Amino acid sequence: MPDTQLDCQASLDLATTAAPGASLLFGEGRTMPLWLWLALEAEEVTELEAALIEHIQSPLFPSRLGDGIAPGDDAALLRFASRFAPLAGRYAEGWPLVLAAARVVAERGGPLCRQAALTAIEALQHKLHAGARGLSGGPEALRRFVLGARLAADLWLRFMPVPEGALSTLTRLGELREAPEPIALAAAVPSPAATPLASPGLRVLGRFDPPNDRAEWASYEPLTQPMPLHQVPRDASGRLATLALAAPAFAAPLAEIRRTLALAAHAGRPSPRLRPLLLVGPPGVGKTWFARRVAQALDLPFGSLNLGGATDNRCLQGTARGWSAATPAWPIAEMARLGSPNPVLFLDEVEKAGGQRETNGRAHDTLLAMVEPESAGGWFDECLRTTADLRNVLWIMAANETRGIAAPLLSRVSVHQVAPPPASAFDGTVAGLLAGVAADMGCAATELPALEPETREALRRSFTRHRNMRRLRAQLEECLGVAAEAALANAS
């Protein structure tokens, strides 16, 4: 591998003749390789990896860095990137080699491998910035430095958006420039036990021109930038199991969610896509309560909308540009409000949504297009006049009966009949309701006033007769209020 002091064109010529397919790795002549800017097809990843391995294992390259790398071995490519990054500046093609290794792993590997590959990119950025002031070699070397830095930053931003609440990439790079020593990459490779899975960024909304001069359109701008998916916690399955004990009537939908989570975890996806759920049961059975508890168990933002009495589809679709009160589609507005590309969106009384296809449109037709994966990926918003990606929304719907729901919509959702909880579920149901009351009040369940045994027994008898969670919660809140008044009176 040529040294940076050699002529850059000669180094490109040497690299091009070193291996077939080197043009994919190093570009043609003085052009930078296109693959650094684009996502790759599987065949291109294979071709890039073959060219990369041949260069790494050539006699011109330090053999100690290329030992043990075989096709498809992401771990070996990560070791190479971590060991070679501190030396990359000594080689004319050093930066593209590290970028190529990171690109292969990022395109093919799982989230943990992707995060480790981008740790190599972060360290390479540190080396680039640290050596910028002492850069020599003329305009060509400077151009290659600028392109290398831009390509590394582009690769980072494509595959590793900043998690919510974390320091920005620029801030982290600024800290790296102040670091006295380069990062020890071998120690920086995350382990599954210590590092949460990284999620790729998602652009929910395409670029748009504001319909008018109202200030609210600024709140939609973050959706046009890559946003991190909210990640499901590692103990989500255990949380759902606990929820199943508190809500045995919802055992079937919870089992479906747990199976989907297990499959997603097996595939290395920390933010799974769930098939839309439709909960069918009598009023007061706890459908809304259940949807909120699922969102809490998965650590996902929650939004809700009641479709009962809707006479057209505007509640979902919004209103088109040109109207004074133009509004985007409801899911887009909720994602902007919640700051998440994958919230839990709950629709109540779906069977009562009305509308006529010939006039203002039917809500069921609009909802069908929003939950159908093919159309959801490019939902066109008539207000913003751009497309939105709704595929990562977790839809939970509720209805008292399926009659009145269009058959095409029913075929796209997972229907679960929810019966009133049995009388034997009283203790678990009360525990779940107490946790909900405490969460709404911002305290722990243990901080709520204690209920007397005779009060609990009266609640149990009442629940045995009606088995209505909504009524039980109202009774429970009333009893808690009475207990709190008694506690205050005794304290005074």
N, C-alpha and C positions, 0 to 999 in steps of 0.2 A: 504494500500500500504506500503510495507516494507521500512524501513529506510536504508540509504547507509551503516550504521555500521553493518548491519546484513550480514551474509554470502551470497555471490552472488549466489551460487548454490541454497541455500534455498529460496532466493528471486525468482529465476526462477521457482522453484518448486511451490511456492505459487502462482505465476502469472499463471502458467500452469493449476493449479487446480481451479483457481478463475472463469474461464469461458470457455465454449466450444469455440474452435477456437482460443484460446490464443496462440497456436503455430504459427499461422499466424502473431500474433501481436509481440510476444517476441522471436520466434525461438524455436528450440529444444535444450535442454541442454545448452551447452556453445556456440552454434552457433548463430550468429546474424540472424534476420529474412531476408529472401530472398527478400521480397516485397520492402524493403528499397532500393534495387539496381535496381529493374525492374519496367517498366510500368505495370500497373495492368489492367486486364479485368474488365468489369463492375461488374460481379458477385463477383470478389475478392474484389473490392472496397466496395461492400455492406457487405461482410463478415467481412472485416477489420473494417468497421465502427461499426458493431454490437458488435464485441469484444471490440473495443475501448470504446464505450458508456457503456458497462457492467462494465468494469474496472473503468471508471470514476465515475460511480454511485454506486460503491460498498461501504459497510460500512467502509472499510479500507482507503477510500480516502476522503479528505476534501469535504464535501457535498456542500459547498458554491461555489466550482469551477465547479461542475457538474450539477447544477440546470439548468433546461430549455433546455437541449440538447435533441433533438429528431432526429430520422433517417432522413437524407436528409437536415438537417438544417445547411448549410454551415456557416451562420452568427454565430450560437451558437458555432460551432467548432472553429471559429476564436476567439471568445471571450474567450473560454477556453484556447486556445494556448497563447493568449496575457496575460491572468491572471496567467497562470501556469508556463510560461517560467522562470520568476525570481525565482520560488521555485523549479524548476525541479531538481536542483542539490542535493536537500535534499532527493530524492527518488531514489532507485536503478533503477527503471524503468521510471524515470521522463523524461529523454531525448527521449527514444523511444515513449513515449506517445505524446510528442509535435511533434515529427517527424511524427507519425501516423496521427495526426490531420491535419498537413500541407499536408501530402501526399494525404489524402482523398480529401481535398479541391482542391489541385493542379490537381489531376486527373479528378475531376468531375466538379469543378467550372469554371466560366468564367475568363477572364484575370484579372479583378479587384480583384476577390476573390483570385486568384493565387498570385497576387502581395502582397496582405495583408497577406496570409499564409506565404510567404517567408520573410515578415518583422518579423514574429515570429521567423523564422529560423535565421535571422540575429542577433536578440537579444539573441537567445540561443547561437549562436557562441560567442557573447560577454561574456556571463556568463561562457562558457567553457574555453575561453582563460584567463579570469580574475581569475578563480579558479585553473588554471593549476599548478602554483607554490606551492600552498598549498595542492595539491592532496595527500591523504593518503589512505591506505587500501590495499597496496601491489600490486603485479604484476597484479592481476585480475582487480582491480579497474583501474589501469593505462591502461590496454588493453581496458576496456570498454570506458574509456575516449577517447582514440585514435579512436576507432571505431565510437563512437558517433560523434566526430568532423568530421571524414571523411564522414560519412553518411549525416550529415547536409550540408557539403560543396557540396557533390554530388547532393543532392536534389536541392540546390540553383542553381548550374550550369546547371542542366537539364532543369529547368523551368524558370530561370531568367538570361539569358545571359546579359552581360553588354551592354547597349545601346551605339550607336555611340556617341563619344565625352564625355561619362560619365567616372567617376573614376572607376578603376578596383575594383573587389570584394575584393582583398587583401588589396588595399588601404583603402577601406571603413572599412574593419574589423580592420585595423591598427588604424584608427581614433576611432573606437568603443572601442578599448583597452585603449585608452587615455581618454575616457569619464569618468567623475567622478561618474555618476549615470547610471544605466541601462536604456534602452530606454523605454519610456512610450508607450507601444504597442497599447493601446486603442486609443491614439491620432494619432498613426502612420498608422492606417488602412485608405487607401485612399478613397476619395469620387469621384464619377464620374465627378463632376464639376471641381475638382481641379487637378486630376492626369490623365495623358494620359494612354491609355490602354497599357498594357505590351504585348509584343509578344514573343512567344517561340523561342528558338534558332533552327537553321536549319543547318545541315551539308550538304552542296551542293555536296561535292566531297569525295569519299572514299580515303583511303590511297593509295599512288602511289609511285613508284620508278621513278626518273627522267630518261627520255629516253637517255640523254647525259649530258655532264658537262656544258651546257649553264646556265648562271646565271638567266635567265628569269623564270626558274621553281620555284624559291623561291616565285614569285608573286602568284602562285597557292596554296601555303601552307595554307593561311587563309581560303580557301574554305573547307579544311578538318576539320576545327574546327567549333563548333556551332556559327552561325552568327545570329544576330538579324534581323528580317525582317523589312524593312523600313515601318513605319506605315503611313497609310493614315491620313491626318489631319482631325480634327473634322468638319471643315467647308468645307470639300471637295464637298459636295452637292451644297453649295452656290457658290463655285468657278466654278463648272461645269455649273451651271445655268448662271453665268456671261459669261462663254465661249459660251454658246448656243446663247446668245444675239449677240455676236460678230461673230458667225459662224452659222447662221440659217440653212445652208445646211447640217450641221452635227447634227441636232436635234435628229435623230433616234439613231445613235450610242451613243450619250451622254445620251439619256434616258435609254438605256440599261445599261450603266455603272452606272448610278445613282440608278437603281433598284437593281443591284448587290451589290452596296455599302450599300443600305438600308437593304437588306437581311443579309449581313455580319455583320452589326452593330447590328441587332436584335439577331444574334447568338453569339455576343460578339467577333467577329473576326476582329481585327484592320487592317489586311493586306489581303484583299479578293483576291480570284483567279477569274480572268475574263476569259470568253470564248474568244478565239482568234477572233479578228475583221478583216474583209477584207473590205476595202473601195474601191469601184469601181466607177471610174469617169474619165472624160477627163483630160489630162495634164493641170496643172496650176490651178486646182480647189481648191488646198490647203490641200491635203492629208498629205504631210510631215509636213506642218505648224501645222495642227490639231494634229498629233501624238505628236509633241513636246509640244504643249500647254496642252494636256492631262497629260503628264508626269509632267509638272510644276504644274498643278492643284492638282495632287495627291502627290506631293513632292517625286517623284520617279526618280532615275537615268535613263538616256536615252542613248540608243545606236542604230545605224542604219546601214543598209547594203543594197546595191543595187544589186539585182539579175539579172538585165538586162544584157544579153550577157553571163551569166554563162553557160559554156559548160559541166560541170559535177557538182558533189555534194561537191567538195572539199572546196568551199567557205563556206559551212555550216558545213560539217563533219570534216574538217581538213584533215591532212595527217597522215598516220599510222606511228607507231614507226619503226625505221630502216632507214627512209629517213633522209638525212642530214638536211632538213628543216622541220622536223616533227613539226606539230602544232596541238593543241587540237581543238575540235569543237568550232565554232564561239561563241555560247551562253556561253560556259564555259570561253572562253577568255574574253568576255565582262563582265561577272560577276566578274572575277578577277580584271579587269581594273577598274570597277565601285565600287568594294567592296560591292556588294549587291546581296543577293539571289533572289530578286524579282524586277529586273529592268523592264522598258518598252523597248522592243526590236522592232524596226521598220524595216520591209522588204519592199523595194520598187520594183516596176516592177516585181511582182511575176509571172505574166503570161509569162514573157520573159525568165524565167529560163529554160535552156535546159538540155541535158545529155541523155545518153542511159543506161538503166538498165543493159545491157549485158556487157558494157565496164567499165567506171568509175563511173556509178551510176547517177541517176536522182536527182536533187535538191528537186523536189516535194516529192519523196519518203522519203528522209531524213527529210524534214520539217514535213511530216505527222507523223513520229515517234517521233519528238520533241514536237508536240502539242497534241498528243494522251495521255491522262492522264496516262493510264496504262503503256505505254512504256516510257513516259517522266520521271516517277518516278525512273527509273533505266536505264537511257540512258548510254550505254557503249561507252566510248571514246577509240578509237583504238590507240591514241597516248600515253595517260597516262595509258591505260590498267586498268581502274577502272570505276566505275559507278558514274553518276552524277544525281542529282535531279533537273529537269527543270520544275517541276510542278508549281512553283510560278512565273515563267516569265509571264509578260503581253505582249502578242503578238499583234501587230497592223501591218497589211499588206496592201499594196496598189497595185492596178492594174488598167489599163485603160479599161480592159474588162475581163470577166470570161473565154472567149474562150482561150484554151491552158492550163488552170489549171485543174489538174486531179480531177475527180469526188470524189474519196475518201477524198481528201484534202478539197474540197468544203463542204463536209458533216460535217467536223469537225470544221468549222469556222462559224461565224455569218456574213453573207454577207449584206452589206449596199450600195445601190446605192446612189452616191453623185452627185447631179446636180449642175451646176454653181449657185452661189448665185444670188438672184434676185436683180434688180437695187435698190429696196427699202432698201436693206441691206447695202447700201454704208456707212452710218455713223458708224454703228456697226463694219463693216469690217475694216474701216480705223482706228477706235479706237483700234481694236485688233492688226492690223499690226503695229501701232505706239508703242503699248506696247511691241511687239516683237522686233522692232528695238531698243527701249530703253534698253530692257533686254540684247540684243546682245552687246550693247555698254557699259553696266554696269552703266546706269543712269536711272532716273525716266522719265516717259513720259512727265511730265511737264517741264523737263529740255531741251527737244528738241526745236529747233527754231520754232516759230509760223508760220503757213502757212497763206498767205493772202487769203481773201474770194474768189478772182477771181481764185487763184490757186486751191483751193478746188473745185470750180465749174467746172474748166477744168478737174480735176481728175474725178469728178462725171460723166461728159459727156462721158469721155473715158471709164469709167467702165461700163456705161450703154450699150456701144457698144460691149465690149469684155467679160465682166464679168469673168475675169481671175485674180485670186488673185496673181499669180506669177508676172504677168505684172504690176498689181496695186502696188505691193510692190516695184518693180524696179522703177516705176514712182515716187512713194512716196519718196524713198530714194534720187532720183535725185532732186526732189523739195526741200527736206530738206537740201541737200547740197547747192543748190542755195540760200536758205534762210539764211543758216549759213554764206556763203560768204558775203551776203549783210549786215548781222549783224556785221561781223568783220570789213567790210569797213566803216560802220557808226561809229563804236567804235573808229576807228583810225582817 
